[in-house]
Amino acid sequence: MRIRRALAALVSLFLVSCASNGVSAPSGTPSTVVELLPKRPPVPSSAAAAVPAPADVNEYEITARIDDPDNRIISGAVRVDYRNRSDISLSSVFFNLRANGLRRGSAVRPYFDDQAPKVFGIGALGDWDLSALPDGRFGYIVVETVTRASEELRYTVSGTVMEVVLPEALSPGESVQITMKFTARPPLANTRVGSDGSSMWFASVFPVAAVFDGAWRTEPVYPKSGSYFSDAANYNVRIKVPDGVTVVGAGQASETADYGEREAVFRARMVRDFPFAVLRGYVRTDGQSDSGVQVSAYTRAGAGTDAADLVRAASESVDYMSETIAPFPLQSLGVVEVGLDGATAEAFSGLVFVDRDLAASGDYDYQIARAVAACWFGGGVGFDPARDPWLGEGIRGALAELLTHESESWPRGWRESLSERLVQARGSLRDPLSSYRASQDFEDGCETKSMLMMIALEEKLGAEAFRGVLREMYESSYTRFADADVFIEIASNAAKRRGVIASEFFEEWLDQPGLPDGYPGQTNTSKGGN
């Protein structure tokens, strides 16, 4: 990793101005391009990449505008062609209004309580009462009208959930077109939908149809980005902003400018949300991964962030995941430096938001890799993090560790440094996401433990067999949702082919609190060990 950093530092001396050919930005945005390494031939296509987009997915048409970035108001309309893919008739359609988790007094929040100091920049938690913050620090979304054609529809909003009552039941296979006019505002806060007073970023601000799997899945916004649970859908989005403002979004992008106003147009296919950022005072740095994916970093001008190294880290992650799992499932990748609730990076349908403090530190390879892995496992393949948070967290964490650790075996000191605090971890990996009450509780009891479990599974199966399990999981669940029991079955079958019984392994890791007996300092560190 140190060698690659040195190469990135050398090539960054030879940055040249160039227009972007991937994730786009307004023509007035300063940009540079960095060549990382000599290009290899594109990664061969896989079965997953060849799967056509289903014809019965929901289609979103969104128009929005921001007249004055200083007041942070975004207004517009969302029209969704919603198709009933269930086998029963539906009398209502439910939508998630996740931005309402950022309202003052919201019962659910997209962050743990102990993260509030970082979220609002308020110093020590005990020194502040969030109710004392002014209204302008919080965010919201207000749905003003809901119609079908010219007919007004009855709807109710409760927190982060909206129910739209249909005039007549929607039969299986039928679709209905629903239009919602809205006004929204991001908080002045460091979280997945946030603002720093100059720029804004949105990981889920538009109304999104809830998942129906026999019942409407309207879980609230849990304090982890992985808690998003949405069907893959197609998005066509138009966002108007004043001249001099950069709009970065998911999918294929284009732009027009007229009379001091710019309109950014995006076309994103088979994504689970439409993330975007509205930026002022940023510089764009472009590069291309060895596998041919356009990677662009957006960093604050004068902040000192090594944008070329961000491009390098994201590109290496794209190449590793492409070679290990399948070709990159999206059109391009953008990495945007914003404010988040911790030293982390989070991916949303082709955009990676990286915390500004983490970006400044340069120590982000693992977090970038973990976020990029979500483009495959979290985007291409959806997860049910409310019920089985360990599955997505474990796969993404293991892929990031396998990329960022270059040795052929796992050093004992590395294991002990992580496992010591997990021995007494509460609960088990089977616990739902709602059971975690603090950020460290989740990091220890779910993120780290599930990653260690996947690394232990990789050692039990052998490197290539483990990658085969992930590829089979990806190809069988692409554009759909992964099932935890299916993953266990695929892994158990792979173990059986090696003459290994995996049932006791999963029982010890998934059902028992802490770590399996004898794990700290005693695990076999040779690859492929049983």
Disulfide bonds with the S-S distance in Angstrom:
none
